[in-house]
Amino acid sequence: MAIITRFAPSPTGRLHVGNLRQAIHNWLFARRHGGQFWLRIDDTDAARSREEYVDAIHADLAWLGLTPDGVERQSARLARYQTLFDQLVASGHIYPCYESAEELDIRRKILLSRSLPPVYERTSLHLSADEHAAKQAAGIAPHWRFKLNHDAPILWTDAVRGEQRFDPRLLSDPVVRRADGSWLYLLPSVIDDADMRVSHVIRGEDHVSNTASQLQMFAAIGAPTPNFAHTALLTGAEGKLSKRLGALGCDEFRAAGIEPESLIAKLARLGTADPVEPLIDRAPLIASFDFGRFGRAPARFDMGELETLNARIVHQLDFAHVAPRLPQGMDAAAWQAIRPNVAHVAEAADWWAVVEGAVAADMVDADDKIFCAQAAQVAAQIIWGEDPWHALTDALKASSGRKGRALFLPLRRALTGRDHGPDMAALLPLIGQARAVERLEAAAAR
């Protein structure tokens, strides 16, 4: 069977971290099995869908490097939905209903008060032709429900959740079309999945009950059913569903300096039995992706853990990968020297300022001023070869008798204005002899 997955966001807002995780899962599974990954824009909600969100979806997937093999838009398929809708009405699989939202809510509360499941009782299904005509004459536009088959349990084997069983008598016949003619999610999604020959529907566990209803819709339109995988939802670091997760999207991750490689590495394995590793090559993530590794417990997303992972990812990024984001004049040698000391690529600008700009001369203790003056003289006299740092420190160690922290810390402070930072053996050649002498003299003069 050809493997085809689809990521089907609605363009009614920006993608959040939960959406991104589903996109990553669909992409990884398709790539793992040599299949296709499709983007479907579920934009049947004309009142809420906006083109700027469509553009943002494309931009976010491009930033993550999740290139779809094809794109569909539901708004271009309305005629197809209408054709199958008419057929399902004619066959009795879909029927009109006239209850208002208030009436349904009251009935639901009555059933709950009687300790009965709040299931739609199919009142409109039993209306006579005259009663239907009276409703229409009164100007009451119907909404439309799919009639579930109550004669057999709904069964499927979920790739994550295992054997699933639903009693259709405990489910309400789902509304598939509103009174204004607009579509709800369920039926268009089934029609699209069938027409697109989607082999695997991969989504969050909040869609499990939708799947139960949709399985009967696939049968009603005479289409084979895809395989299903419902992954556990994300929770926040505090251990419960977090509203903040709904606000975390690509813009927020980019603003925080998170690399797309970090997000892929994190979300690919979050909730699985496999360790989250700082992998910049996606091949191991693709090769190891297996729904059998996923657990059913909620997956805990921690921004602090992502930041730690991001630093480990940044430390592996080569110069070509980051060059467009580095300060002007910063070359491969500079990035190689600075890279181990940054958690985000943008922080390289701070260290480049240390290399090229002014540094604080008052970092050196008073007791070290004479030593800095001596260091300035030595720095001006040594041959500034490939390793000026060891030439400088070896000469100073011999002449001053200093060693260890007493030798290295005053030099670092005078040369960088900081107590910690990149390896001085890599940093000093970038600073250069003239600037080094100038900074050591300035520290001695303070």
C-alpha positions in Angstrom: 0.0 0.0 0.0 1.3 3.4 -0.9 1.9 5.5 2.2 0.2 8.9 2.1 -0.2 11.1 5.2 -1.7 14.6 5.5 -1.4 17.5 7.8 -4.7 19.3 7.7 -4.7 22.6 9.7 -7.6 25.1 9.6 -6.4 28.6 8.7 -8.3 30.2 11.5 -5.2 31.1 13.5 -1.5 30.5 13.8 -0.1 27.0 14.2 0.9 26.2 17.8 3.3 23.6 19.2 0.7 20.8 19.2 -0.1 21.4 15.5 3.6 21.5 14.7 4.1 18.1 16.5 1.4 16.6 14.3 2.9 18.0 11.2 6.3 16.5 12.2 4.8 13.1 13.0 3.0 13.0 9.6 6.2 14.0 7.8 8.5 11.6 9.6 6.1 8.6 9.1 5.8 9.3 5.4 9.6 9.7 5.0 10.2 6.6 7.1 8.1 4.5 4.7 9.1 6.2 1.4 5.6 7.7 1.1 4.1 11.2 0.5 3.3 13.9 3.0 0.5 16.3 1.9 -0.6 19.6 3.2 -4.4 20.1 3.2 -5.8 23.5 4.1 -9.1 22.8 5.8 -10.7 26.2 5.0 -14.4 25.4 4.8 -15.1 27.9 7.6 -15.2 30.9 5.3 -16.1 33.3 8.2 -13.0 32.5 10.2 -10.5 31.4 7.6 -8.0 34.0 6.6 -5.4 34.0 3.8 -2.7 35.4 6.0 -3.0 32.3 8.1 -2.7 30.1 5.0 0.5 32.0 4.1 1.8 31.6 7.7 1.2 27.8 7.6 3.3 27.5 4.4 6.0 29.7 6.0 6.1 27.7 9.2 6.4 24.4 7.4 9.1 25.9 5.2 11.0 27.1 8.3 10.8 23.6 9.8 11.9 22.0 6.5 8.7 20.0 6.1 8.2 20.3 2.4 4.8 18.8 1.4 4.6 16.6 -1.7 1.3 18.2 -2.6 -1.2 20.8 -1.4 -5.0 20.6 -1.3 -7.6 23.2 -0.2 -11.0 22.3 0.9 -12.5 25.6 -0.4 -11.7 24.3 -3.9 -13.7 21.1 -3.3 -17.1 22.3 -2.2 -18.8 20.9 -5.3 -17.4 17.5 -4.5 -18.8 17.7 -1.0 -22.2 18.7 -2.3 -22.4 15.8 -4.7 -21.7 13.2 -2.0 -23.9 15.0 0.5 -26.8 14.7 -1.9 -26.1 11.0 -2.4 -26.0 10.4 1.4 -29.2 12.3 1.9 -30.9 10.2 -0.8 -29.6 7.0 0.7 -30.8 7.9 4.2 -27.4 8.3 5.7 -27.9 12.0 6.4 -31.1 13.5 7.7 -32.4 17.0 8.5 -32.8 18.2 12.1 -34.6 21.4 13.4 -33.8 21.7 17.1 -32.2 24.9 18.2 -29.0 25.0 20.2 -31.1 26.0 23.3 -33.4 23.0 22.8 -30.6 20.6 22.5 -28.9 22.0 25.6 -32.0 21.7 27.7 -32.5 18.1 26.5 -28.9 17.3 27.3 -29.3 18.6 30.8 -32.4 16.5 31.3 -30.7 13.3 30.2 -27.7 14.0 32.5 -30.1 14.7 35.4 -31.5 11.2 34.9 -28.0 9.7 34.8 -28.4 8.9 31.1 -25.8 9.5 28.4 -26.4 12.9 26.7 -27.0 11.4 23.3 -29.2 13.0 20.6 -32.4 11.0 20.6 -33.1 11.3 16.9 -36.3 13.4 17.4 -36.1 14.9 14.0 -35.5 11.5 12.3 -39.1 10.5 13.3 -40.9 13.6 11.8 -43.5 13.0 9.2 -43.5 14.5 5.8 -46.2 17.0 7.0 -44.1 18.0 10.0 -41.1 18.5 7.8 -43.2 20.7 5.5 -44.5 22.7 8.5 -40.9 23.4 9.7 -39.9 24.6 6.3 -43.0 26.7 5.9 -42.1 28.3 9.3 -38.7 29.3 7.8 -36.8 26.9 10.0 -33.7 25.9 8.1 -32.4 22.4 9.1 -29.0 21.4 10.2 -27.9 17.9 9.0 -26.8 14.8 10.9 -25.1 11.6 9.8 -27.1 8.6 10.9 -24.9 6.2 12.8 -25.5 2.5 12.3 -26.4 1.1 15.8 -26.4 -2.5 14.7 -22.7 -3.2 15.3 -19.9 -1.9 17.5 -17.3 0.4 15.9 -13.9 -1.3 16.0 -10.4 -0.4 14.8 -6.8 -1.1 15.8 -5.1 2.2 16.6 -1.3 2.4 15.9 -0.8 4.1 19.3 -3.8 3.2 21.4 -4.3 -0.4 20.3 -7.7 -2.0 20.0 -10.5 0.6 20.1 -14.2 -0.2 20.6 -17.2 2.2 20.6 -20.9 1.4 21.0 -22.6 3.7 18.4 -25.7 3.8 20.5 -23.7 5.9 23.0 -22.7 8.4 20.4 -24.9 11.2 19.1 -25.4 11.3 15.4 -22.8 13.9 14.4 -23.8 17.2 12.8 -22.1 17.4 9.4 -23.6 20.6 8.1 -25.0 23.7 9.7 -28.3 25.4 9.0 -26.5 28.1 7.0 -25.1 25.4 4.6 -21.5 25.6 6.0 -19.6 22.4 6.7 -18.4 21.0 9.9 -15.1 19.1 10.0 -16.2 15.4 9.9 -17.6 14.7 6.4 -15.4 16.9 4.2 -12.3 15.4 6.0 -13.6 11.8 5.2 -14.3 12.7 1.5 -10.8 14.3 1.2 -9.0 11.4 2.8 -10.7 9.0 0.5 -10.1 11.1 -2.6 -6.5 11.7 -1.7 -6.0 8.0 -0.9 -4.6 8.8 2.5 -3.3 5.6 4.0 -2.6 6.9 7.6 -4.5 9.5 9.5 -2.1 10.7 12.3 -3.5 13.2 14.8 -4.1 13.9 18.5 -6.2 11.7 20.8 -8.8 14.4 21.1 -10.0 13.1 17.7 -10.7 9.5 18.8 -14.4 9.9 19.1 -14.4 11.7 15.7 -12.7 8.6 14.2 -15.5 6.4 15.6 -18.1 8.4 13.6 -15.9 8.8 10.5 -15.3 5.1 10.1 -19.0 4.7 9.3 -18.8 7.7 6.9 -16.0 6.0 5.0 -18.3 2.9 4.7 -21.2 5.1 3.6 -19.4 6.6 0.7 -17.9 3.2 -0.3 -14.3 4.1 0.5 -11.6 2.0 2.2 -10.7 3.2 5.7 -7.2 4.5 6.4 -5.2 3.4 9.4 -5.3 5.7 12.4 -2.8 6.8 15.0 -3.9 9.0 17.8 -1.0 10.4 19.9 -1.3 11.7 23.4 -1.8 15.4 23.8 0.9 17.7 25.1 0.9 19.0 28.6 2.9 21.9 30.1 5.8 21.5 32.5 3.5 21.9 35.5 1.9 18.5 34.6 -1.5 19.7 33.3 -2.9 21.0 30.1 -1.4 24.4 29.6 -3.1 27.3 27.8 0.4 28.6 27.2 1.1 25.8 24.8 -1.6 27.2 22.6 0.3 30.4 22.3 3.7 28.8 21.4 4.2 28.8 17.7 7.0 29.3 15.2 7.1 33.0 15.7 7.7 32.6 19.4 10.3 29.9 18.9 12.2 32.0 16.3 12.0 35.0 18.6 13.5 32.8 21.4 16.3 31.8 19.2 15.2 28.2 18.8 16.5 26.4 15.8 14.1 24.3 13.6 16.5 21.3 14.1 15.9 21.6 17.9 12.1 21.6 17.5 12.2 18.7 15.2 14.5 16.7 17.5 12.3 17.5 20.5 8.8 16.9 19.1 9.8 13.8 17.0 10.5 11.8 20.2 8.5 13.6 22.9 6.1 11.0 24.3 8.1 8.0 23.0 10.3 5.5 24.7 13.3 6.9 22.7 15.6 9.6 24.2 15.4 13.1 22.9 18.9 13.7 21.4 20.6 16.8 19.8 20.3 15.4 16.3 20.8 17.9 13.5 20.7 15.1 10.9 17.1 14.0 10.5 18.0 10.5 9.1 18.1 8.9 12.6 14.8 10.5 13.5 13.2 9.2 10.3 14.7 5.7 10.7 13.6 5.3 14.3 10.1 6.7 14.0 7.7 4.0 15.1 4.2 4.4 16.7 5.0 1.3 18.7 7.4 3.5 20.7 4.7 6.0 21.7 3.1 5.9 25.1 -0.5 6.8 26.0 0.4 9.1 28.8 0.3 12.9 28.1 3.6 14.1 26.7 5.2 16.8 28.8 6.6 19.8 26.9 9.1 21.9 28.8 10.5 25.0 27.3 13.6 24.9 29.6 14.4 21.4 28.2 14.0 22.7 24.7 16.4 25.5 25.4 19.0 23.1 26.7 18.6 20.9 23.6 18.9 24.0 21.5 22.3 24.9 22.9 23.5 21.4 22.1 22.2 21.7 18.6 23.8 25.2 18.1 27.1 23.8 19.2 27.0 21.4 16.1 25.9 23.9 13.4 28.5 24.6 10.8 29.4 28.0 9.5 27.6 27.7 6.2 24.3 26.9 8.1 24.5 30.1 10.2 26.5 32.5 8.1 23.5 34.6 7.0 22.6 35.3 10.6 26.1 36.2 11.8 27.5 39.7 12.2 29.3 41.2 9.2 32.9 40.2 9.1 32.5 37.2 11.3 34.2 34.2 9.4 34.3 30.5 9.9 37.2 30.6 12.3 35.4 33.1 14.5 32.2 31.0 14.5 34.3 27.9 15.4 35.8 29.8 18.3 32.6 31.3 19.6 30.1 28.5 18.9 30.8 26.5 22.1 29.8 29.5 24.3 26.4 30.4 22.8 23.0 28.8 23.3 21.5 30.8 20.4 23.0 31.9 17.1 22.1 35.5 17.8 24.4 35.5 20.8 27.4 35.3 18.5 27.0 39.1 17.9 27.8 39.7 21.6 31.0 37.8 21.4 31.9 39.4 18.0 31.5 42.7 19.8 34.1 41.5 22.3 36.4 40.7 19.5 36.1 43.9 17.6 34.6 46.5 20.0 35.6 48.1 23.3 35.8 46.0 26.4 35.5 47.0 30.1 39.0 47.9 31.3 38.0 48.0 35.0 37.6 44.2 35.3 41.2 43.7 36.4 41.9 43.8 40.2 44.3 46.4 41.4 46.9 43.8 42.3 47.0 42.6 38.7 47.7 45.9 37.0 51.5 45.5 37.1 51.0 42.0 35.7 48.9 43.4 32.8 51.5 46.0 32.0 54.1 43.2 31.8 51.7 41.2 29.6 51.3 44.2 27.3 55.0 44.3 26.8 55.3 40.6 26.1 52.3 40.7 23.7 54.0 43.4 21.7 57.2 41.5 21.4 56.2 37.9 20.7 55.8 36.5 17.2 52.1 36.5 16.6 51.8 33.1 15.0 49.1 30.6 14.9 49.0 30.2 18.7 49.7 33.6 20.3 47.8 32.6 23.5 50.3 29.9 24.5 53.2 32.0 23.4 52.0 34.8 25.6 51.1 32.7 28.7 54.3 30.6 28.4 56.4 33.7 28.4 54.5 35.3 31.3 54.6 32.1 33.3 58.4 32.1 33.0 58.8 35.8 33.8 56.2 36.2 36.5 56.1 32.9 38.2 52.3 32.9 37.9 50.3 29.9 36.9 46.8 28.6 36.8 44.0 31.0 37.7 46.4 33.7 38.8 47.9 33.6 35.3 44.9 33.2 33.1 42.0 35.1 34.8 43.6 38.6 34.7 44.5 38.1 31.0 41.0 37.0 30.2 39.5 39.9 32.0 41.8 42.4 30.4 41.4 41.0 26.9 37.6 40.3 26.9 36.1 42.2 29.9 34.6 38.9 31.1 35.4 36.1 33.5 34.3 33.3 31.2 34.0 32.7 27.5 35.4 31.0 24.5 38.8 29.3 24.6 41.3 32.1 24.6 43.6 30.1 22.3 40.9 30.4 19.7 39.7 33.9 20.7 43.1 35.7 20.9 44.0 35.4 17.2 40.6 37.0 16.4 41.3 39.9 18.7 44.6 40.5 17.0 48.0 41.7 18.4 47.3 45.5 18.2 44.0 45.3 20.0 45.4 42.8 22.6 48.3 45.1 23.4 45.9 48.1 23.6 43.5 46.3 26.0 46.3 45.0 28.3 47.7 48.6 28.5 44.3 50.0 29.2 43.8 47.5 32.1 47.2 48.3 33.5 46.4 52.0 33.5 43.1 51.8 35.3 
